[in-house]
Amino acid sequence: MNGRFDLTEYDRTRILAARQALADAQSMSLLDVSAMARMIGRLEVTVEQLVEMVDGPPAGTPVRGEES
């Protein structure tokens, strides 16, 4: 993947998971309310992870390896 960012293997895995979540969401039944609720939660987490990958964690979030 030749993008604007230096991606780790973990980042690439997260991107692939995000693409799969999007594909799953596009193919699901809109009549299954429970499945829709789960998918919305899954997509919310996926978007949050992608934003963190680009912008870093939200302010006030401890960084891994940093002691409190």
PQR file of N, CA, C, O and H, with PARSE charges and radii, in Angstrom:
ATOM      1  N   MET A   1       0.849  -1.166   0.000 -0.4000 1.5000
ATOM      2  CA  MET A   1       0.000   0.000   0.000 -0.0000 2.0000
ATOM      3  C   MET A   1       0.896   1.230   0.000  0.5500 1.7000
ATOM      4  O   MET A   1       1.657   1.427   0.947 -0.5500 1.4000
ATOM      5  N   ASN A   2       0.831   2.040  -1.004 -0.4000 1.5000
ATOM      6  CA  ASN A   2       1.637   3.250  -1.094 -0.0000 2.0000
ATOM      7  C   ASN A   2       0.775   4.449  -0.761  0.5500 1.7000
ATOM      8  O   ASN A   2       0.217   5.085  -1.655 -0.5500 1.4000
ATOM      9  H   ASN A   2       0.213   1.880  -1.774  0.4000 1.0000
ATOM     10  N   GLY A   3       0.661   4.765   0.522 -0.4000 1.5000
ATOM     11  CA  GLY A   3      -0.172   5.876   0.951 -0.0000 2.0000
ATOM     12  C   GLY A   3       0.688   7.016   1.454  0.5500 1.7000
ATOM     13  O   GLY A   3       1.901   7.042   1.248 -0.5500 1.4000
ATOM     14  H   GLY A   3       1.114   4.249   1.249  0.4000 1.0000
ATOM     15  N   ARG A   4       0.042   7.952   2.111 -0.4000 1.5000
ATOM     16  CA  ARG A   4       0.729   9.128   2.634 -0.0000 2.0000
ATOM     17  C   ARG A   4       1.394   8.851   3.969  0.5500 1.7000
ATOM     18  O   ARG A   4       2.170   9.679   4.446 -0.5500 1.4000
ATOM     19  H   ARG A   4      -0.943   7.931   2.278  0.4000 1.0000
ATOM     20  N   PHE A   5       1.118   7.729   4.576 -0.4000 1.5000
ATOM     21  CA  PHE A   5       1.585   7.455   5.922 -0.0000 2.0000
ATOM     22  C   PHE A   5       2.501   6.235   5.930  0.5500 1.7000
ATOM     23  O   PHE A   5       2.406   5.355   5.074 -0.5500 1.4000
ATOM     24  H   PHE A   5       0.488   7.056   4.188  0.4000 1.0000
ATOM     25  N   ASP A   6       3.380   6.210   6.909 -0.4000 1.5000
ATOM     26  CA  ASP A   6       4.186   5.009   7.147 -0.0000 2.0000
ATOM     27  C   ASP A   6       3.332   4.091   8.013  0.5500 1.7000
ATOM     28  O   ASP A   6       3.126   4.353   9.198 -0.5500 1.4000
ATOM     29  H   ASP A   6       3.458   6.925   7.604  0.4000 1.0000
ATOM     30  N   LEU A   7       2.842   3.022   7.415 -0.4000 1.5000
ATOM     31  CA  LEU A   7       1.927   2.125   8.110 -0.0000 2.0000
ATOM     32  C   LEU A   7       2.665   0.922   8.668  0.5500 1.7000
ATOM     33  O   LEU A   7       3.534   0.342   8.015 -0.5500 1.4000
ATOM     34  H   LEU A   7       3.009   2.809   6.453  0.4000 1.0000
ATOM     35  N   THR A   8       2.301   0.562   9.889 -0.4000 1.5000
ATOM     36  CA  THR A   8       2.824  -0.662  10.474 -0.0000 2.0000
ATOM     37  C   THR A   8       1.956  -1.824   9.990  0.5500 1.7000
ATOM     38  O   THR A   8       0.917  -1.623   9.361 -0.5500 1.4000
ATOM     39  H   THR A   8       1.595   1.033  10.419  0.4000 1.0000
ATOM     40  N   GLU A   9       2.395  -3.013  10.290 -0.4000 1.5000
ATOM     41  CA  GLU A   9       1.596  -4.192   9.934 -0.0000 2.0000
ATOM     42  C   GLU A   9       0.257  -4.155  10.673  0.5500 1.7000
ATOM     43  O   GLU A   9      -0.773  -4.546  10.123 -0.5500 1.4000
ATOM     44  H   GLU A   9       3.238  -3.176  10.802  0.4000 1.0000
ATOM     45  N   TYR A  10       0.279  -3.688  11.911 -0.4000 1.5000
ATOM     46  CA  TYR A  10      -0.953  -3.555  12.691 -0.0000 2.0000
ATOM     47  C   TYR A  10      -1.904  -2.550  12.033  0.5500 1.7000
ATOM     48  O   TYR A  10      -3.109  -2.793  11.964 -0.5500 1.4000
ATOM     49  H   TYR A  10       1.116  -3.371  12.357  0.4000 1.0000
ATOM     50  N   ASP A  11      -1.374  -1.429  11.552 -0.4000 1.5000
ATOM     51  CA  ASP A  11      -2.199  -0.435  10.854 -0.0000 2.0000
ATOM     52  C   ASP A  11      -2.841  -1.048   9.609  0.5500 1.7000
ATOM     53  O   ASP A  11      -4.022  -0.829   9.343 -0.5500 1.4000
ATOM     54  H   ASP A  11      -0.396  -1.231  11.607  0.4000 1.0000
ATOM     55  N   ARG A  12      -2.073  -1.802   8.863 -0.4000 1.5000
ATOM     56  CA  ARG A  12      -2.609  -2.435   7.648 -0.0000 2.0000
ATOM     57  C   ARG A  12      -3.730  -3.414   7.996  0.5500 1.7000
ATOM     58  O   ARG A  12      -4.728  -3.515   7.282 -0.5500 1.4000
ATOM     59  H   ARG A  12      -1.113  -1.979   9.079  0.4000 1.0000
ATOM     60  N   THR A  13      -3.545  -4.134   9.108 -0.4000 1.5000
ATOM     61  CA  THR A  13      -4.571  -5.068   9.563 -0.0000 2.0000
ATOM     62  C   THR A  13      -5.848  -4.320   9.939  0.5500 1.7000
ATOM     63  O   THR A  13      -6.948  -4.778   9.631 -0.5500 1.4000
ATOM     64  H   THR A  13      -2.734  -4.052   9.688  0.4000 1.0000
ATOM     65  N   ARG A  14      -5.708  -3.183  10.596 -0.4000 1.5000
ATOM     66  CA  ARG A  14      -6.873  -2.374  10.968 -0.0000 2.0000
ATOM     67  C   ARG A  14      -7.591  -1.841   9.731  0.5500 1.7000
ATOM     68  O   ARG A  14      -8.820  -1.787   9.701 -0.5500 1.4000
ATOM     69  H   ARG A  14      -4.814  -2.811  10.846  0.4000 1.0000
ATOM     70  N   ILE A  15      -6.839  -1.454   8.728 -0.4000 1.5000
ATOM     71  CA  ILE A  15      -7.445  -0.959   7.488 -0.0000 2.0000
ATOM     72  C   ILE A  15      -8.214  -2.078   6.793  0.5500 1.7000
ATOM     73  O   ILE A  15      -9.329  -1.862   6.317 -0.5500 1.4000
ATOM     74  H   ILE A  15      -5.840  -1.499   8.752  0.4000 1.0000
ATOM     75  N   LEU A  16      -7.632  -3.257   6.731 -0.4000 1.5000
ATOM     76  CA  LEU A  16      -8.327  -4.399   6.126 -0.0000 2.0000
ATOM     77  C   LEU A  16      -9.607  -4.734   6.899  0.5500 1.7000
ATOM     78  O   LEU A  16     -10.635  -5.041   6.296 -0.5500 1.4000
ATOM     79  H   LEU A  16      -6.726  -3.432   7.117  0.4000 1.0000
ATOM     80  N   ALA A  17      -9.541  -4.675   8.227 -0.4000 1.5000
ATOM     81  CA  ALA A  17     -10.723  -4.931   9.053 -0.0000 2.0000
ATOM     82  C   ALA A  17     -11.794  -3.871   8.806  0.5500 1.7000
ATOM     83  O   ALA A  17     -12.984  -4.185   8.779 -0.5500 1.4000
ATOM     84  H   ALA A  17      -8.706  -4.425   8.717  0.4000 1.0000
ATOM     85  N   ALA A  18     -11.380  -2.625   8.628 -0.4000 1.5000
ATOM     86  CA  ALA A  18     -12.335  -1.550   8.346 -0.0000 2.0000
ATOM     87  C   ALA A  18     -13.012  -1.772   6.996  0.5500 1.7000
ATOM     88  O   ALA A  18     -14.219  -1.571   6.862 -0.5500 1.4000
ATOM     89  H   ALA A  18     -10.414  -2.370   8.650  0.4000 1.0000
ATOM     90  N   ARG A  19     -12.245  -2.179   6.015 -0.4000 1.5000
ATOM     91  CA  ARG A  19     -12.825  -2.460   4.692 -0.0000 2.0000
ATOM     92  C   ARG A  19     -13.813  -3.625   4.765  0.5500 1.7000
ATOM     93  O   ARG A  19     -14.859  -3.603   4.117 -0.5500 1.4000
ATOM     94  H   ARG A  19     -11.265  -2.342   6.124  0.4000 1.0000
ATOM     95  N   GLN A  20     -13.473  -4.634   5.554 -0.4000 1.5000
ATOM     96  CA  GLN A  20     -14.367  -5.778   5.704 -0.0000 2.0000
ATOM     97  C   GLN A  20     -15.645  -5.367   6.430  0.5500 1.7000
ATOM     98  O   GLN A  20     -16.734  -5.802   6.057 -0.5500 1.4000
ATOM     99  H   GLN A  20     -12.623  -4.652   6.081  0.4000 1.0000
ATOM    100  N   ALA A  21     -15.524  -4.540   7.456 -0.4000 1.5000
ATOM    101  CA  ALA A  21     -16.702  -4.060   8.184 -0.0000 2.0000
ATOM    102  C   ALA A  21     -17.620  -3.273   7.260  0.5500 1.7000
ATOM    103  O   ALA A  21     -18.842  -3.413   7.325 -0.5500 1.4000
ATOM    104  H   ALA A  21     -14.639  -4.186   7.759  0.4000 1.0000
ATOM    105  N   LEU A  22     -17.039  -2.452   6.408 -0.4000 1.5000
ATOM    106  CA  LEU A  22     -17.838  -1.684   5.453 -0.0000 2.0000
ATOM    107  C   LEU A  22     -18.531  -2.603   4.461  0.5500 1.7000
ATOM    108  O   LEU A  22     -19.708  -2.407   4.157 -0.5500 1.4000
ATOM    109  H   LEU A  22     -16.047  -2.338   6.356  0.4000 1.0000
ATOM    110  N   ALA A  23     -17.829  -3.591   3.958 -0.4000 1.5000
ATOM    111  CA  ALA A  23     -18.434  -4.548   3.022 -0.0000 2.0000
ATOM    112  C   ALA A  23     -19.563  -5.324   3.694  0.5500 1.7000
ATOM    113  O   ALA A  23     -20.612  -5.553   3.092 -0.5500 1.4000
ATOM    114  H   ALA A  23     -16.873  -3.750   4.204  0.4000 1.0000
ATOM    115  N   ASP A  24     -19.341  -5.726   4.944 -0.4000 1.5000
ATOM    116  CA  ASP A  24     -20.385  -6.440   5.686 -0.0000 2.0000
ATOM    117  C   ASP A  24     -21.613  -5.567   5.883  0.5500 1.7000
ATOM    118  O   ASP A  24     -22.744  -6.035   5.754 -0.5500 1.4000
ATOM    119  H   ASP A  24     -18.489  -5.540   5.432  0.4000 1.0000
ATOM    120  N   ALA A  25     -21.386  -4.292   6.198 -0.4000 1.5000
ATOM    121  CA  ALA A  25     -22.505  -3.367   6.418 -0.0000 2.0000
ATOM    122  C   ALA A  25     -23.314  -3.164   5.136  0.5500 1.7000
ATOM    123  O   ALA A  25     -24.537  -3.040   5.190 -0.5500 1.4000
ATOM    124  H   ALA A  25     -20.467  -3.911   6.303  0.4000 1.0000
ATOM    125  N   GLN A  26     -22.654  -3.132   4.009 -0.4000 1.5000
ATOM    126  CA  GLN A  26     -23.336  -2.909   2.736 -0.0000 2.0000
ATOM    127  C   GLN A  26     -24.174  -4.104   2.304  0.5500 1.7000
ATOM    128  O   GLN A  26     -25.097  -3.960   1.502 -0.5500 1.4000
ATOM    129  H   GLN A  26     -21.660  -3.233   3.965  0.4000 1.0000
ATOM    130  N   SER A  27     -23.859  -5.272   2.829 -0.4000 1.5000
ATOM    131  CA  SER A  27     -24.568  -6.470   2.391 -0.0000 2.0000
ATOM    132  C   SER A  27     -25.581  -6.996   3.409  0.5500 1.7000
ATOM    133  O   SER A  27     -26.192  -8.041   3.187 -0.5500 1.4000
ATOM    134  H   SER A  27     -23.110  -5.388   3.480  0.4000 1.0000
ATOM    135  N   MET A  28     -25.761  -6.289   4.514 -0.4000 1.5000
ATOM    136  CA  MET A  28     -26.665  -6.811   5.542 -0.0000 2.0000
ATOM    137  C   MET A  28     -28.112  -6.396   5.294  0.5500 1.7000
ATOM    138  O   MET A  28     -28.390  -5.434   4.579 -0.5500 1.4000
ATOM    139  H   MET A  28     -25.265  -5.440   4.695  0.4000 1.0000
ATOM    140  N   SER A  29     -29.007  -7.139   5.896 -0.4000 1.5000
ATOM    141  CA  SER A  29     -30.443  -6.858   5.786 -0.0000 2.0000
ATOM    142  C   SER A  29     -30.809  -5.672   6.661  0.5500 1.7000
ATOM    143  O   SER A  29     -30.458  -5.628   7.840 -0.5500 1.4000
ATOM    144  H   SER A  29     -28.781  -7.921   6.476  0.4000 1.0000
ATOM    145  N   LEU A  30     -31.507  -4.724   6.089 -0.4000 1.5000
ATOM    146  CA  LEU A  30     -31.952  -3.558   6.848 -0.0000 2.0000
ATOM    147  C   LEU A  30     -33.137  -3.889   7.756  0.5500 1.7000
ATOM    148  O   LEU A  30     -33.532  -3.064   8.580 -0.5500 1.4000
ATOM    149  H   LEU A  30     -31.793  -4.759   5.132  0.4000 1.0000
ATOM    150  N   LEU A  31     -33.701  -5.075   7.616 -0.4000 1.5000
ATOM    151  CA  LEU A  31     -34.847  -5.468   8.424 -0.0000 2.0000
ATOM    152  C   LEU A  31     -34.445  -6.065   9.771  0.5500 1.7000
ATOM    153  O   LEU A  31     -35.272  -6.159  10.678 -0.5500 1.4000
ATOM    154  H   LEU A  31     -33.380  -5.746   6.948  0.4000 1.0000
ATOM    155  N   ASP A  32     -33.206  -6.461   9.904 -0.4000 1.5000
ATOM    156  CA  ASP A  32     -32.709  -7.062  11.151 -0.0000 2.0000
ATOM    157  C   ASP A  32     -32.184  -5.957  12.060  0.5500 1.7000
ATOM    158  O   ASP A  32     -31.028  -5.547  11.950 -0.5500 1.4000
ATOM    159  H   ASP A  32     -32.534  -6.385   9.168  0.4000 1.0000
ATOM    160  N   VAL A  33     -33.042  -5.478  12.957 -0.4000 1.5000
ATOM    161  CA  VAL A  33     -32.715  -4.337  13.809 -0.0000 2.0000
ATOM    162  C   VAL A  33     -31.547  -4.648  14.738  0.5500 1.7000
ATOM    163  O   VAL A  33     -30.683  -3.794  14.938 -0.5500 1.4000
ATOM    164  H   VAL A  33     -33.981  -5.810  13.046  0.4000 1.0000
ATOM    165  N   SER A  34     -31.499  -5.837  15.302 -0.4000 1.5000
ATOM    166  CA  SER A  34     -30.397  -6.205  16.203 -0.0000 2.0000
ATOM    167  C   SER A  34     -29.065  -6.204  15.462  0.5500 1.7000
ATOM    168  O   SER A  34     -28.064  -5.688  15.960 -0.5500 1.4000
ATOM    169  H   SER A  34     -32.201  -6.531  15.140  0.4000 1.0000
ATOM    170  N   ALA A  35     -29.066  -6.780  14.282 -0.4000 1.5000
ATOM    171  CA  ALA A  35     -27.835  -6.822  13.484 -0.0000 2.0000
ATOM    172  C   ALA A  35     -27.408  -5.409  13.094  0.5500 1.7000
ATOM    173  O   ALA A  35     -26.217  -5.100  13.068 -0.5500 1.4000
ATOM    174  H   ALA A  35     -29.879  -7.198  13.877  0.4000 1.0000
ATOM    175  N   MET A  36     -28.371  -4.567  12.797 -0.4000 1.5000
ATOM    176  CA  MET A  36     -28.059  -3.176  12.441 -0.0000 2.0000
ATOM    177  C   MET A  36     -27.416  -2.462  13.627  0.5500 1.7000
ATOM    178  O   MET A  36     -26.440  -1.734  13.449 -0.5500 1.4000
ATOM    179  H   MET A  36     -29.339  -4.818  12.818  0.4000 1.0000
ATOM    180  N   ALA A  37     -27.941  -2.657  14.823 -0.4000 1.5000
ATOM    181  CA  ALA A  37     -27.386  -2.014  16.019 -0.0000 2.0000
ATOM    182  C   ALA A  37     -25.950  -2.478  16.261  0.5500 1.7000
ATOM    183  O   ALA A  37     -25.076  -1.667  16.565 -0.5500 1.4000
ATOM    184  H   ALA A  37     -28.734  -3.249  14.968  0.4000 1.0000
ATOM    185  N   ARG A  38     -25.709  -3.782  16.126 -0.4000 1.5000
ATOM    186  CA  ARG A  38     -24.347  -4.307  16.296 -0.0000 2.0000
ATOM    187  C   ARG A  38     -23.413  -3.726  15.239  0.5500 1.7000
ATOM    188  O   ARG A  38     -22.274  -3.367  15.535 -0.5500 1.4000
ATOM    189  H   ARG A  38     -26.419  -4.441  15.879  0.4000 1.0000
ATOM    190  N   MET A  39     -23.903  -3.638  14.008 -0.4000 1.5000
ATOM    191  CA  MET A  39     -23.068  -3.122  12.921 -0.0000 2.0000
ATOM    192  C   MET A  39     -22.740  -1.648  13.129  0.5500 1.7000
ATOM    193  O   MET A  39     -21.620  -1.215  12.856 -0.5500 1.4000
ATOM    194  H   MET A  39     -24.828  -3.930  13.768  0.4000 1.0000
ATOM    195  N   ILE A  40     -23.701  -0.886  13.605 -0.4000 1.5000
ATOM    196  CA  ILE A  40     -23.441   0.533  13.879 -0.0000 2.0000
ATOM    197  C   ILE A  40     -22.347   0.659  14.939  0.5500 1.7000
ATOM    198  O   ILE A  40     -21.455   1.497  14.811 -0.5500 1.4000
ATOM    199  H   ILE A  40     -24.610  -1.237  13.826  0.4000 1.0000
ATOM    200  N   GLY A  41     -22.409  -0.157  15.968 -0.4000 1.5000
ATOM    201  CA  GLY A  41     -21.368  -0.152  16.995 -0.0000 2.0000
ATOM    202  C   GLY A  41     -20.019  -0.541  16.425  0.5500 1.7000
ATOM    203  O   GLY A  41     -18.999   0.064  16.753 -0.5500 1.4000
ATOM    204  H   GLY A  41     -23.134  -0.838  16.072  0.4000 1.0000
ATOM    205  N   ARG A  42     -20.017  -1.546  15.574 -0.4000 1.5000
ATOM    206  CA  ARG A  42     -18.768  -2.006  14.949 -0.0000 2.0000
ATOM    207  C   ARG A  42     -18.177  -0.913  14.059  0.5500 1.7000
ATOM    208  O   ARG A  42     -16.968  -0.681  14.072 -0.5500 1.4000
ATOM    209  H   ARG A  42     -20.846  -2.037  15.307  0.4000 1.0000
ATOM    210  N   LEU A  43     -19.030  -0.247  13.293 -0.4000 1.5000
ATOM    211  CA  LEU A  43     -18.551   0.821  12.419 -0.0000 2.0000
ATOM    212  C   LEU A  43     -18.050   2.017  13.223  0.5500 1.7000
ATOM    213  O   LEU A  43     -17.080   2.669  12.838 -0.5500 1.4000
ATOM    214  H   LEU A  43     -20.012  -0.435  13.283  0.4000 1.0000
ATOM    215  N   GLU A  44     -18.714   2.302  14.337 -0.4000 1.5000
ATOM    216  CA  GLU A  44     -18.282   3.409  15.201 -0.0000 2.0000
ATOM    217  C   GLU A  44     -16.869   3.153  15.727  0.5500 1.7000
ATOM    218  O   GLU A  44     -16.018   4.041  15.691 -0.5500 1.4000
ATOM    219  H   GLU A  44     -19.503   1.773  14.650  0.4000 1.0000
ATOM    220  N   VAL A  45     -16.629   1.947  16.212 -0.4000 1.5000
ATOM    221  CA  VAL A  45     -15.303   1.595  16.724 -0.0000 2.0000
ATOM    222  C   VAL A  45     -14.272   1.635  15.600  0.5500 1.7000
ATOM    223  O   VAL A  45     -13.151   2.104  15.799 -0.5500 1.4000
ATOM    224  H   VAL A  45     -17.321   1.226  16.241  0.4000 1.0000
ATOM    225  N   THR A  46     -14.645   1.150  14.430 -0.4000 1.5000
ATOM    226  CA  THR A  46     -13.730   1.129  13.286 -0.0000 2.0000
ATOM    227  C   THR A  46     -13.327   2.537  12.883  0.5500 1.7000
ATOM    228  O   THR A  46     -12.149   2.801  12.644 -0.5500 1.4000
ATOM    229  H   THR A  46     -15.556   0.770  14.268  0.4000 1.0000
ATOM    230  N   VAL A  47     -14.285   3.434  12.807 -0.4000 1.5000
ATOM    231  CA  VAL A  47     -13.981   4.821  12.441 -0.0000 2.0000
ATOM    232  C   VAL A  47     -13.091   5.460  13.508  0.5500 1.7000
ATOM    233  O   VAL A  47     -12.140   6.170  13.181 -0.5500 1.4000
ATOM    234  H   VAL A  47     -15.243   3.219  13.001  0.4000 1.0000
ATOM    235  N   GLU A  48     -13.393   5.213  14.763 -0.4000 1.5000
ATOM    236  CA  GLU A  48     -12.577   5.750  15.856 -0.0000 2.0000
ATOM    237  C   GLU A  48     -11.130   5.282  15.735  0.5500 1.7000
ATOM    238  O   GLU A  48     -10.204   6.072  15.916 -0.5500 1.4000
ATOM    239  H   GLU A  48     -14.166   4.636  15.028  0.4000 1.0000
ATOM    240  N   GLN A  49     -10.933   4.001  15.431 -0.4000 1.5000
ATOM    241  CA  GLN A  49      -9.580   3.456  15.293 -0.0000 2.0000
ATOM    242  C   GLN A  49      -8.842   4.085  14.112  0.5500 1.7000
ATOM    243  O   GLN A  49      -7.652   4.385  14.209 -0.5500 1.4000
ATOM    244  H   GLN A  49     -11.685   3.359  15.284  0.4000 1.0000
ATOM    245  N   LEU A  50      -9.543   4.283  13.004 -0.4000 1.5000
ATOM    246  CA  LEU A  50      -8.902   4.887  11.838 -0.0000 2.0000
ATOM    247  C   LEU A  50      -8.532   6.343  12.101  0.5500 1.7000
ATOM    248  O   LEU A  50      -7.472   6.799  11.674 -0.5500 1.4000
ATOM    249  H   LEU A  50     -10.509   4.040  12.925  0.4000 1.0000
ATOM    250  N   VAL A  51      -9.393   7.070  12.798 -0.4000 1.5000
ATOM    251  CA  VAL A  51      -9.086   8.462  13.135 -0.0000 2.0000
ATOM    252  C   VAL A  51      -7.878   8.516  14.064  0.5500 1.7000
ATOM    253  O   VAL A  51      -6.996   9.355  13.881 -0.5500 1.4000
ATOM    254  H   VAL A  51     -10.255   6.700  13.145  0.4000 1.0000
ATOM    255  N   GLU A  52      -7.828   7.634  15.055 -0.4000 1.5000
ATOM    256  CA  GLU A  52      -6.676   7.592  15.957 -0.0000 2.0000
ATOM    257  C   GLU A  52      -5.399   7.253  15.205  0.5500 1.7000
ATOM    258  O   GLU A  52      -4.330   7.768  15.531 -0.5500 1.4000
ATOM    259  H   GLU A  52      -8.544   6.953  15.204  0.4000 1.0000
ATOM    260  N   MET A  53      -5.502   6.397  14.210 -0.4000 1.5000
ATOM    261  CA  MET A  53      -4.342   6.009  13.429 -0.0000 2.0000
ATOM    262  C   MET A  53      -3.780   7.226  12.680  0.5500 1.7000
ATOM    263  O   MET A  53      -2.567   7.344  12.509 -0.5500 1.4000
ATOM    264  H   MET A  53      -6.371   5.978  13.945  0.4000 1.0000
ATOM    265  N   VAL A  54      -4.655   8.119  12.241 -0.4000 1.5000
ATOM    266  CA  VAL A  54      -4.233   9.288  11.481 -0.0000 2.0000
ATOM    267  C   VAL A  54      -3.867  10.455  12.394  0.5500 1.7000
ATOM    268  O   VAL A  54      -2.828  11.087  12.207 -0.5500 1.4000
ATOM    269  H   VAL A  54      -5.641   8.023  12.381  0.4000 1.0000
ATOM    270  N   ASP A  55      -4.715  10.742  13.380 -0.4000 1.5000
ATOM    271  CA  ASP A  55      -4.540  11.925  14.219 -0.0000 2.0000
ATOM    272  C   ASP A  55      -3.919  11.653  15.576  0.5500 1.7000
ATOM    273  O   ASP A  55      -3.497  12.593  16.249 -0.5500 1.4000
ATOM    274  H   ASP A  55      -5.559  10.229  13.532  0.4000 1.0000
ATOM    275  N   GLY A  56      -3.851  10.422  15.993 -0.4000 1.5000
ATOM    276  CA  GLY A  56      -3.381  10.104  17.331 -0.0000 2.0000
ATOM    277  C   GLY A  56      -4.567   9.970  18.270  0.5500 1.7000
ATOM    278  O   GLY A  56      -5.698  10.265  17.886 -0.5500 1.4000
ATOM    279  H   GLY A  56      -4.194   9.658  15.446  0.4000 1.0000
ATOM    280  N   PRO A  57      -4.319   9.530  19.492 -0.5600 1.5000
ATOM    281  CA  PRO A  57      -5.411   9.329  20.452  0.2800 2.0000
ATOM    282  C   PRO A  57      -6.023  10.664  20.887  0.5500 1.7000
ATOM    283  O   PRO A  57      -5.379  11.708  20.792 -0.5500 1.4000
ATOM    284  N   PRO A  58      -7.267  10.621  21.362 -0.5600 1.5000
ATOM    285  CA  PRO A  58      -7.905  11.847  21.858  0.2800 2.0000
ATOM    286  C   PRO A  58      -7.122  12.454  23.015  0.5500 1.7000
ATOM    287  O   PRO A  58      -6.412  11.745  23.729 -0.5500 1.4000
ATOM    288  N   ALA A  59      -7.248  13.750  23.198 -0.4000 1.5000
ATOM    289  CA  ALA A  59      -6.543  14.445  24.287 -0.0000 2.0000
ATOM    290  C   ALA A  59      -6.936  13.818  25.631  0.5500 1.7000
ATOM    291  O   ALA A  59      -8.099  13.494  25.870 -0.5500 1.4000
ATOM    292  H   ALA A  59      -7.825  14.326  22.618  0.4000 1.0000
ATOM    293  N   GLY A  60      -5.949  13.662  26.481 -0.4000 1.5000
ATOM    294  CA  GLY A  60      -6.203  13.090  27.796 -0.0000 2.0000
ATOM    295  C   GLY A  60      -6.097  11.587  27.842  0.5500 1.7000
ATOM    296  O   GLY A  60      -6.175  11.003  28.923 -0.5500 1.4000
ATOM    297  H   GLY A  60      -5.004  13.926  26.287  0.4000 1.0000
ATOM    298  N   THR A  61      -5.920  10.936  26.698 -0.4000 1.5000
ATOM    299  CA  THR A  61      -5.793   9.483  26.656 -0.0000 2.0000
ATOM    300  C   THR A  61      -4.336   9.115  26.932  0.5500 1.7000
ATOM    301  O   THR A  61      -3.437   9.631  26.268 -0.5500 1.4000
ATOM    302  H   THR A  61      -5.856  11.411  25.820  0.4000 1.0000
ATOM    303  N   PRO A  62      -4.089   8.232  27.901 -0.5600 1.5000
ATOM    304  CA  PRO A  62      -2.701   7.828  28.165  0.2800 2.0000
ATOM    305  C   PRO A  62      -2.091   7.137  26.950  0.5500 1.7000
ATOM    306  O   PRO A  62      -2.740   6.327  26.288 -0.5500 1.4000
ATOM    307  N   VAL A  63      -0.858   7.466  26.675 -0.4000 1.5000
ATOM    308  CA  VAL A  63      -0.143   6.845  25.565 -0.0000 2.0000
ATOM    309  C   VAL A  63       0.518   5.576  26.077  0.5500 1.7000
ATOM    310  O   VAL A  63       1.030   5.547  27.196 -0.5500 1.4000
ATOM    311  H   VAL A  63      -0.331   8.124  27.212  0.4000 1.0000
ATOM    312  N   ARG A  64       0.508   4.522  25.257 -0.4000 1.5000
ATOM    313  CA  ARG A  64       1.135   3.264  25.673 -0.0000 2.0000
ATOM    314  C   ARG A  64       2.601   3.507  25.999  0.5500 1.7000
ATOM    315  O   ARG A  64       3.307   4.216  25.281 -0.5500 1.4000
ATOM    316  H   ARG A  64       0.092   4.546  24.348  0.4000 1.0000
ATOM    317  N   GLY A  65       3.036   2.911  27.083 -0.4000 1.5000
ATOM    318  CA  GLY A  65       4.413   3.043  27.491 -0.0000 2.0000
ATOM    319  C   GLY A  65       4.655   4.244  28.403  0.5500 1.7000
ATOM    320  O   GLY A  65       5.722   4.376  29.001 -0.5500 1.4000
ATOM    321  H   GLY A  65       2.462   2.336  27.666  0.4000 1.0000
ATOM    322  N   GLU A  66       3.660   5.111  28.501 -0.4000 1.5000
ATOM    323  CA  GLU A  66       3.764   6.283  29.360 -0.0000 2.0000
ATOM    324  C   GLU A  66       3.217   5.947  30.731  0.5500 1.7000
ATOM    325  O   GLU A  66       2.139   5.361  30.830 -0.5500 1.4000
ATOM    326  H   GLU A  66       2.793   5.004  28.015  0.4000 1.0000
ATOM    327  N   GLU A  67       3.917   6.294  31.779 -0.4000 1.5000
ATOM    328  CA  GLU A  67       3.444   6.003  33.128 -0.0000 2.0000
ATOM    329  C   GLU A  67       2.565   7.140  33.617  0.5500 1.7000
ATOM    330  O   GLU A  67       2.815   8.307  33.317 -0.5500 1.4000
ATOM    331  H   GLU A  67       4.793   6.770  31.699  0.4000 1.0000
ATOM    332  N   SER A  68       1.532   6.786  34.376 -0.4000 1.5000
ATOM    333  CA  SER A  68       0.614   7.795  34.912 -0.0000 2.0000
ATOM    334  C   SER A  68       1.135   8.408  36.170  0.5500 1.7000
ATOM    335  O   SER A  68       0.482   9.276  36.750 -0.5500 1.4000
ATOM    336  H   SER A  68       1.330   5.838  34.620  0.4000 1.0000
TER
END
